[in-house]
Amino acid sequence: MPHMSIEYSPGMEENADMAAFCTTIHDAMRAEAIFPLAGIRVRAYRADHAIVADGLPENGFVALTLTVGAGRATEVLQEVGNRIFAAAKAALAEPLSTTHFALSLQIRVTDPDLSWKATPIHQRLSKPE
């Protein structure tokens, strides 16, 4: 379960190709050996209503939240987070060059006792070819 949720401000599509950004994040996650391919998810959602910082209409944001299963060392997650954040920064270099944009990444670790899954995708992708 490495699931990335991307929330972004209205109008972000005018400043960045959000579909391409999702692909960039997916590629960055796939490059990490600690994440099983079958568990990777990338989802993006526009916040239809948002007020950012001082409320100027040109202010924007992209907030990434990576949810992972328990069992990985904090240091490993920090390294992975650094690489994924670097990919996000590179992909969003143009909006980051302004003083009206905020980019963030947070990693959340899920308690396995409080997480239920039914994912036949894992079975399909785990079969030897």
N, CA and C atoms as an extended XYZ file, in Angstrom:
387
Properties=species:S:1:pos:R:3:atomname:S:1:resname:S:1:resid:I:1 pbc="F F F"
N         0.818       -1.188        0.000 N   MET     1
C         0.000        0.000        0.000 CA  MET     1
C         0.861        1.250        0.000 C   MET     1
N         1.434        1.625       -1.056 N   PRO     2
C         1.853        3.011       -1.163 CA  PRO     2
C         0.813        3.762       -2.000 C   PRO     2
N        -0.006        4.544       -1.322 N   HIS     3
C        -1.051        5.295       -2.008 CA  HIS     3
C        -0.732        6.778       -1.902 C   HIS     3
N        -0.644        7.454       -3.040 N   MET     4
C        -0.388        8.895       -3.053 CA  MET     4
C        -1.670        9.621       -3.398 C   MET     4
N        -2.079       10.513       -2.506 N   SER     5
C        -3.207       11.403       -2.777 CA  SER     5
C        -2.642       12.787       -3.023 C   SER     5
N        -3.078       13.384       -4.098 N   ILE     6
C        -2.611       14.709       -4.482 CA  ILE     6
C        -3.819       15.631       -4.475 C   ILE     6
N        -3.767       16.637       -3.643 N   GLU     7
C        -4.812       17.652       -3.604 CA  GLU     7
C        -4.197       18.925       -4.176 C   GLU     7
N        -4.944       19.622       -5.034 N   TYR     8
C        -4.378       20.830       -5.612 CA  TYR     8
C        -5.439       21.924       -5.729 C   TYR     8
N        -4.948       23.144       -5.781 N   SER     9
C        -5.822       24.306       -5.783 CA  SER     9
C        -6.485       24.510       -7.146 C   SER     9
N        -7.618       25.196       -7.138 N   PRO    10
C        -8.276       25.531       -8.395 CA  PRO    10
C        -7.320       26.324       -9.285 C   PRO    10
N        -7.362       26.060      -10.561 N   GLY    11
C        -6.515       26.773      -11.499 CA  GLY    11
C        -5.135       26.168      -11.685 C   GLY    11
N        -4.812       25.144      -10.922 N   MET    12
C        -3.497       24.524      -11.038 CA  MET    12
C        -3.281       23.956      -12.431 C   MET    12
N        -4.352       23.497      -13.073 N   GLU    13
C        -4.232       22.948      -14.429 CA  GLU    13
C        -3.693       23.976      -15.415 C   GLU    13
N        -3.851       25.274      -15.102 N   GLU    14
C        -3.328       26.331      -15.958 CA  GLU    14
C        -1.817       26.502      -15.778 C   GLU    14
N        -1.294       26.035      -14.639 N   ASN    15
C         0.127       26.213      -14.310 CA  ASN    15
C         0.949       24.940      -14.463 C   ASN    15
N         0.272       23.799      -14.569 N   ALA    16
C         0.987       22.526      -14.663 CA  ALA    16
C         0.076       21.479      -15.278 C   ALA    16
N         0.666       20.531      -15.953 N   ASP    17
C        -0.069       19.394      -16.518 CA  ASP    17
C        -0.229       18.373      -15.404 C   ASP    17
N        -1.393       18.357      -14.786 N   MET    18
C        -1.602       17.513      -13.605 CA  MET    18
C        -1.598       16.025      -13.953 C   MET    18
N        -2.039       15.652      -15.146 N   ALA    19
C        -1.966       14.241      -15.550 CA  ALA    19
C        -0.504       13.817      -15.674 C   ALA    19
N         0.317       14.664      -16.273 N   ALA    20
C         1.744       14.365      -16.384 CA  ALA    20
C         2.393       14.345      -15.003 C   ALA    20
N         1.935       15.228      -14.115 N   PHE    21
C         2.462       15.237      -12.751 CA  PHE    21
C         2.163       13.913      -12.058 C   PHE    21
N         0.955       13.393      -12.235 N   CYS    22
C         0.607       12.087      -11.655 CA  CYS    22
C         1.538       10.998      -12.190 C   CYS    22
N         1.830       11.044      -13.471 N   THR    23
C         2.746       10.066      -14.064 CA  THR    23
C         4.141       10.202      -13.462 C   THR    23
N         4.598       11.422      -13.274 N   THR    24
C         5.905       11.659      -12.651 CA  THR    24
C         5.956       11.059      -11.256 C   THR    24
N         4.919       11.272      -10.486 N   ILE    25
C         4.881       10.745       -9.115 CA  ILE    25
C         4.808        9.220       -9.149 C   ILE    25
N         4.009        8.665      -10.039 N   HIS    26
C         3.912        7.218      -10.177 CA  HIS    26
C         5.279        6.633      -10.525 C   HIS    26
N         5.965        7.248      -11.480 N   ASP    27
C         7.295        6.777      -11.868 CA  ASP    27
C         8.265        6.836      -10.686 C   ASP    27
N         8.202        7.906       -9.914 N   ALA    28
C         9.082        8.048       -8.748 CA  ALA    28
C         8.791        6.962       -7.710 C   ALA    28
N         7.518        6.639       -7.529 N   MET    29
C         7.155        5.588       -6.573 CA  MET    29
C         7.598        4.219       -7.083 C   MET    29
N         7.427        3.985       -8.382 N   ARG    30
C         7.850        2.701       -8.974 CA  ARG    30
C         9.348        2.491       -8.849 C   ARG    30
N        10.098        3.561       -8.837 N   ALA    31
C        11.557        3.470       -8.750 CA  ALA    31
C        12.027        3.049       -7.358 C   ALA    31
N        11.131        3.071       -6.400 N   GLU    32
C        11.489        2.717       -5.021 CA  GLU    32
C        11.242        1.224       -4.796 C   GLU    32
N        12.297        0.493       -4.522 N   ALA    33
C        12.213       -0.964       -4.353 CA  ALA    33
C        11.328       -1.370       -3.175 C   ALA    33
N        11.107       -0.484       -2.239 N   ILE    34
C        10.313       -0.852       -1.061 CA  ILE    34
C         8.815       -0.890       -1.348 C   ILE    34
N         8.407       -0.377       -2.517 N   PHE    35
C         6.990       -0.330       -2.842 CA  PHE    35
C         6.636       -1.408       -3.858 C   PHE    35
N         5.717       -2.315       -3.517 N   PRO    36
C         5.278       -3.301       -4.505 CA  PRO    36
C         4.422       -2.634       -5.580 C   PRO    36
N         4.695       -2.956       -6.808 N   LEU    37
C         3.972       -2.363       -7.932 CA  LEU    37
C         2.464       -2.503       -7.779 C   LEU    37
N         2.024       -3.669       -7.334 N   ALA    38
C         0.585       -3.925       -7.224 CA  ALA    38
C        -0.101       -3.006       -6.219 C   ALA    38
N         0.658       -2.436       -5.305 N   GLY    39
C         0.056       -1.583       -4.286 CA  GLY    39
C         0.070       -0.105       -4.614 C   GLY    39
N         0.799        0.283       -5.642 N   ILE    40
C         0.944        1.711       -5.943 CA  ILE    40
C        -0.357        2.280       -6.498 C   ILE    40
N        -0.768        3.387       -5.918 N   ARG    41
C        -1.926        4.143       -6.383 CA  ARG    41
C        -1.538        5.621       -6.388 C   ARG    41
N        -1.952        6.343       -7.393 N   VAL    42
C        -1.770        7.794       -7.438 CA  VAL    42
C        -3.116        8.391       -7.813 C   VAL    42
N        -3.597        9.275       -6.962 N   ARG    43
C        -4.901        9.903       -7.190 CA  ARG    43
C        -4.741       11.415       -7.031 C   ARG    43
N        -5.369       12.182       -7.887 N   ALA    44
C        -5.306       13.636       -7.778 CA  ALA    44
C        -6.716       14.212       -7.721 C   ALA    44
N        -6.877       15.192       -6.853 N   TYR    45
C        -8.172       15.823       -6.641 CA  TYR    45
C        -8.004       17.337       -6.604 C   TYR    45
N        -8.798       18.020       -7.375 N   ARG    46
C        -8.807       19.480       -7.319 CA  ARG    46
C        -9.707       19.915       -6.164 C   ARG    46
N        -9.220       20.826       -5.372 N   ALA    47
C       -10.039       21.431       -4.315 CA  ALA    47
C       -10.828       22.559       -4.978 C   ALA    47
N       -12.088       22.335       -5.213 N   ASP    48
C       -12.883       23.315       -5.941 CA  ASP    48
C       -12.978       24.648       -5.211 C   ASP    48
N       -12.873       24.599       -3.909 N   HIS    49
C       -12.937       25.821       -3.108 CA  HIS    49
C       -11.741       25.802       -2.159 C   HIS    49
N       -10.912       26.814       -2.241 N   ALA    50
C        -9.738       26.894       -1.381 CA  ALA    50
C        -9.323       28.344       -1.220 C   ALA    50
N        -8.852       28.667       -0.034 N   ILE    51
C        -8.244       29.962        0.235 CA  ILE    51
C        -6.834       29.657        0.708 C   ILE    51
N        -5.853       30.185        0.002 N   VAL    52
C        -4.458       29.883        0.295 CA  VAL    52
C        -3.787       31.124        0.881 C   VAL    52
N        -3.169       30.945        2.029 N   ALA    53
C        -2.366       31.980        2.690 CA  ALA    53
C        -3.138       33.287        2.829 C   ALA    53
N        -2.684       34.334        2.141 N   ASP    54
C        -3.318       35.648        2.286 CA  ASP    54
C        -4.533       35.847        1.381 C   ASP    54
N        -4.983       34.752        0.732 N   GLY    55
C        -6.219       34.790       -0.027 CA  GLY    55
C        -6.126       35.379       -1.422 C   GLY    55
N        -4.914       35.695       -1.897 N   LEU    56
C        -4.804       36.226       -3.252 CA  LEU    56
C        -5.231       35.162       -4.255 C   LEU    56
N        -5.945       35.565       -5.301 N   PRO    57
C        -6.455       34.578       -6.251 CA  PRO    57
C        -5.350       33.828       -6.999 C   PRO    57
N        -4.158       34.388       -7.108 N   GLU    58
C        -3.069       33.706       -7.813 CA  GLU    58
C        -2.332       32.691       -6.935 C   GLU    58
N        -2.666       32.646       -5.650 N   ASN    59
C        -2.034       31.659       -4.771 CA  ASN    59
C        -2.499       30.259       -5.128 C   ASN    59
N        -1.573       29.303       -5.065 N   GLY    60
C        -1.918       27.918       -5.369 CA  GLY    60
C        -1.127       26.952       -4.513 C   GLY    60
N        -1.541       25.698       -4.560 N   PHE    61
C        -0.843       24.676       -3.795 CA  PHE    61
C        -1.001       23.315       -4.446 C   PHE    61
N        -0.063       22.454       -4.123 N   VAL    62
C        -0.180       21.022       -4.368 CA  VAL    62
C         0.267       20.356       -3.075 C   VAL    62
N        -0.616       19.556       -2.497 N   ALA    63
C        -0.324       18.852       -1.252 CA  ALA    63
C        -0.359       17.353       -1.525 C   ALA    63
N         0.771       16.700       -1.299 N   LEU    64
C         0.883       15.258       -1.507 CA  LEU    64
C         0.836       14.551       -0.157 C   LEU    64
N         0.033       13.507       -0.081 N   THR    65
C        -0.013       12.677        1.108 CA  THR    65
C         0.217       11.243        0.675 C   THR    65
N         1.327       10.674        1.133 N   LEU    66
C         1.675        9.292        0.824 CA  LEU    66
C         1.331        8.430        2.020 C   LEU    66
N         0.427        7.493        1.816 N   THR    67
C         0.036        6.561        2.866 CA  THR    67
C         0.707        5.231        2.590 C   THR    67
N         1.418        4.723        3.587 N   VAL    68
C         2.142        3.457        3.438 CA  VAL    68
C         1.779        2.524        4.585 C   VAL    68
N         1.985        1.236        4.348 N   GLY    69
C         1.777        0.259        5.397 CA  GLY    69
C         2.910        0.318        6.411 C   GLY    69
N         2.649       -0.194        7.591 N   ALA    70
C         3.638       -0.206        8.672 CA  ALA    70
C         4.771       -1.174        8.346 C   ALA    70
N         5.889       -0.995        9.030 N   GLY    71
C         6.980       -1.947        8.925 CA  GLY    71
C         8.238       -1.418        8.268 C   GLY    71
N         8.206       -0.183        7.798 N   ARG    72
C         9.398        0.396        7.178 CA  ARG    72
C        10.033        1.379        8.147 C   ARG    72
N        11.347        1.379        8.207 N   ALA    73
C        12.068        2.274        9.107 CA  ALA    73
C        11.840        3.732        8.711 C   ALA    73
N        11.772        4.591        9.707 N   THR    74
C        11.591        6.017        9.458 CA  THR    74
C        12.673        6.560        8.535 C   THR    74
N        13.905        6.126        8.729 N   GLU    75
C        15.008        6.615        7.898 CA  GLU    75
C        14.794        6.245        6.431 C   GLU    75
N        14.299        5.036        6.189 N   VAL    76
C        14.029        4.589        4.817 CA  VAL    76
C        12.926        5.439        4.206 C   VAL    76
N        11.869        5.684        4.963 N   LEU    77
C        10.766        6.512        4.461 CA  LEU    77
C        11.225        7.949        4.216 C   LEU    77
N        12.134        8.453        5.043 N   GLN    78
C        12.667        9.796        4.818 CA  GLN    78
C        13.438        9.859        3.504 C   GLN    78
N        14.250        8.850        3.230 N   GLU    79
C        15.014        8.817        1.979 CA  GLU    79
C        14.082        8.746        0.774 C   GLU    79
N        13.086        7.870        0.861 N   VAL    80
C        12.104        7.742       -0.216 CA  VAL    80
C        11.346        9.057       -0.386 C   VAL    80
N        10.932        9.642        0.716 N   GLY    81
C        10.231       10.924        0.671 CA  GLY    81
C        11.067       12.009        0.019 C   GLY    81
N        12.363       12.036        0.331 N   ASN    82
C        13.257       13.019       -0.288 CA  ASN    82
C        13.289       12.864       -1.805 C   ASN    82
N        13.355       11.618       -2.278 N   ARG    83
C        13.419       11.391       -3.724 CA  ARG    83
C        12.094       11.728       -4.409 C   ARG    83
N        10.993       11.341       -3.811 N   ILE    84
C         9.686       11.653       -4.395 CA  ILE    84
C         9.453       13.161       -4.387 C   ILE    84
N         9.831       13.826       -3.302 N   PHE    85
C         9.656       15.278       -3.216 CA  PHE    85
C        10.531       15.987       -4.251 C   PHE    85
N        11.734       15.478       -4.473 N   ALA    86
C        12.611       16.055       -5.496 CA  ALA    86
C        11.978       15.933       -6.880 C   ALA    86
N        11.353       14.791       -7.162 N   ALA    87
C        10.668       14.602       -8.446 CA  ALA    87
C         9.497       15.578       -8.570 C   ALA    87
N         8.756       15.758       -7.475 N   ALA    88
C         7.623       16.686       -7.485 CA  ALA    88
C         8.108       18.117       -7.709 C   ALA    88
N         9.182       18.500       -7.035 N   LYS    89
C         9.724       19.854       -7.197 CA  LYS    89
C        10.194       20.089       -8.632 C   LYS    89
N        10.848       19.104       -9.205 N   ALA    90
C        11.320       19.254      -10.592 CA  ALA    90
C        10.142       19.402      -11.549 C   ALA    90
N         9.097       18.613      -11.328 N   ALA    91
C         7.924       18.658      -12.211 CA  ALA    91
C         7.144       19.962      -12.062 C   ALA    91
N         7.231       20.573      -10.890 N   LEU    92
C         6.481       21.805      -10.629 CA  LEU    92
C         7.415       23.007      -10.493 C   LEU    92
N         8.526       22.973      -11.206 N   ALA    93
C         9.522       24.045      -11.114 CA  ALA    93
C         8.930       25.407      -11.477 C   ALA    93
N         8.072       25.431      -12.482 N   GLU    94
C         7.512       26.720      -12.900 CA  GLU    94
C         6.663       27.357      -11.803 C   GLU    94
N         5.652       26.671      -11.260 N   PRO    95
C         4.897       27.328      -10.188 CA  PRO    95
C         5.761       27.607       -8.946 C   PRO    95
N         6.758       26.749       -8.683 N   LEU    96
C         7.635       26.981       -7.528 CA  LEU    96
C         8.519       28.206       -7.710 C   LEU    96
N         8.669       28.667       -8.941 N   SER    97
C         9.497       29.847       -9.191 CA  SER    97
C         8.762       31.136       -8.837 C   SER    97
N         7.490       31.034       -8.485 N   THR    98
C         6.709       32.208       -8.104 CA  THR    98
C         6.644       32.303       -6.581 C   THR    98
N         6.137       33.410       -6.100 N   THR    99
C         5.957       33.587       -4.653 CA  THR    99
C         4.505       33.335       -4.247 C   THR    99
N         3.777       32.617       -5.106 N   HIS   100
C         2.356       32.367       -4.850 CA  HIS   100
C         2.018       30.883       -4.871 C   HIS   100
N         2.977       30.042       -4.522 N   PHE   101
C         2.758       28.599       -4.637 CA  PHE   101
C         3.351       27.879       -3.439 C   PHE   101
N         2.684       26.809       -3.018 N   ALA   102
C         3.162       25.978       -1.906 CA  ALA   102
C         3.068       24.512       -2.311 C   ALA   102
N         4.128       23.777       -2.059 N   LEU   103
C         4.188       22.342       -2.337 CA  LEU   103
C         4.536       21.637       -1.038 C   LEU   103
N         3.824       20.553       -0.744 N   SER   104
C         4.119       19.799        0.474 CA  SER   104
C         3.964       18.307        0.230 C   SER   104
N         4.661       17.533        1.049 N   LEU   105
C         4.539       16.070        1.058 CA  LEU   105
C         4.520       15.618        2.497 C   LEU   105
N         3.575       14.772        2.812 N   GLN   106
C         3.493       14.156        4.135 CA  GLN   106
C         3.368       12.657        3.932 C   GLN   106
N         4.099       11.890        4.752 N   ILE   107
C         3.984       10.431        4.714 CA  ILE   107
C         3.244        9.991        5.971 C   ILE   107
N         2.220        9.192        5.769 N   ARG   108
C         1.438        8.625        6.883 CA  ARG   108
C         1.606        7.117        6.871 C   ARG   108
N         1.793        6.540        8.042 N   VAL   109
C         1.940        5.094        8.184 CA  VAL   109
C         0.638        4.541        8.749 C   VAL   109
N         0.083        3.550        8.048 N   THR   110
C        -1.197        2.968        8.433 CA  THR   110
C        -1.011        1.849        9.451 C   THR   110
N        -1.838        1.844       10.463 N   ASP   111
C        -1.840        0.783       11.457 CA  ASP   111
C        -2.472       -0.456       10.820 C   ASP   111
N        -1.744       -1.579       10.712 N   PRO   112
C        -2.290       -2.764       10.039 CA  PRO   112
C        -3.531       -3.335       10.720 C   PRO   112
N        -3.697       -3.072       12.000 N   ASP   113
C        -4.889       -3.558       12.697 CA  ASP   113
C        -6.125       -2.747       12.349 C   ASP   113
N        -5.913       -1.608       11.694 N   LEU   114
C        -7.028       -0.734       11.340 CA  LEU   114
C        -7.106       -0.502        9.837 C   LEU   114
N        -6.693       -1.508        9.067 N   SER   115
C        -6.672       -1.390        7.615 CA  SER   115
C        -7.169       -2.691        6.990 C   SER   115
N        -8.194       -2.600        6.150 N   TRP   116
C        -8.772       -3.766        5.496 CA  TRP   116
C        -8.567       -3.629        4.004 C   TRP   116
N        -8.275       -4.757        3.338 N   LYS   117
C        -8.031       -4.719        1.897 CA  LYS   117
C        -8.572       -5.987        1.234 C   LYS   117
N        -9.038       -5.844        0.025 N   ALA   118
C        -9.375       -6.957       -0.860 CA  ALA   118
C        -8.821       -6.555       -2.221 C   ALA   118
N        -7.641       -7.071       -2.580 N   THR   119
C        -6.955       -6.589       -3.781 CA  THR   119
C        -6.450       -7.738       -4.644 C   THR   119
N        -7.294       -8.278       -5.499 N   PRO   120
C        -6.852       -9.317       -6.421 CA  PRO   120
C        -5.736       -8.865       -7.370 C   PRO   120
N        -5.546       -7.562       -7.508 N   ILE   121
C        -4.445       -7.062       -8.339 CA  ILE   121
C        -3.124       -7.644       -7.850 C   ILE   121
N        -2.960       -7.749       -6.535 N   HIS   122
C        -1.718       -8.305       -5.981 CA  HIS   122
C        -1.482       -9.726       -6.497 C   HIS   122
N        -2.522      -10.532       -6.510 N   GLN   123
C        -2.382      -11.909       -6.995 CA  GLN   123
C        -1.966      -11.929       -8.457 C   GLN   123
N        -2.595      -11.087       -9.270 N   ARG   124
C        -2.279      -11.073      -10.695 CA  ARG   124
C        -0.834      -10.643      -10.945 C   ARG   124
N        -0.396       -9.604      -10.256 N   LEU   125
C         0.951       -9.095      -10.497 CA  LEU   125
C         2.035       -9.910       -9.809 C   LEU   125
N         1.656      -10.809       -8.924 N   SER   126
C         2.636      -11.638       -8.219 CA  SER   126
C         2.870      -12.967       -8.908 C   SER   126
N         2.050      -13.308       -9.913 N   LYS   127
C         2.213      -14.577      -10.616 CA  LYS   127
C         3.481      -14.562      -11.451 C   LYS   127
N         4.249      -15.663      -11.412 N   PRO   128
C         5.427      -15.733      -12.283 CA  PRO   128
C         4.995      -15.819      -13.749 C   PRO   128
N         5.793      -15.200      -14.604 N   GLU   129
C         5.435      -15.193      -16.033 CA  GLU   129
C         6.113      -16.297      -16.766 C   GLU   129
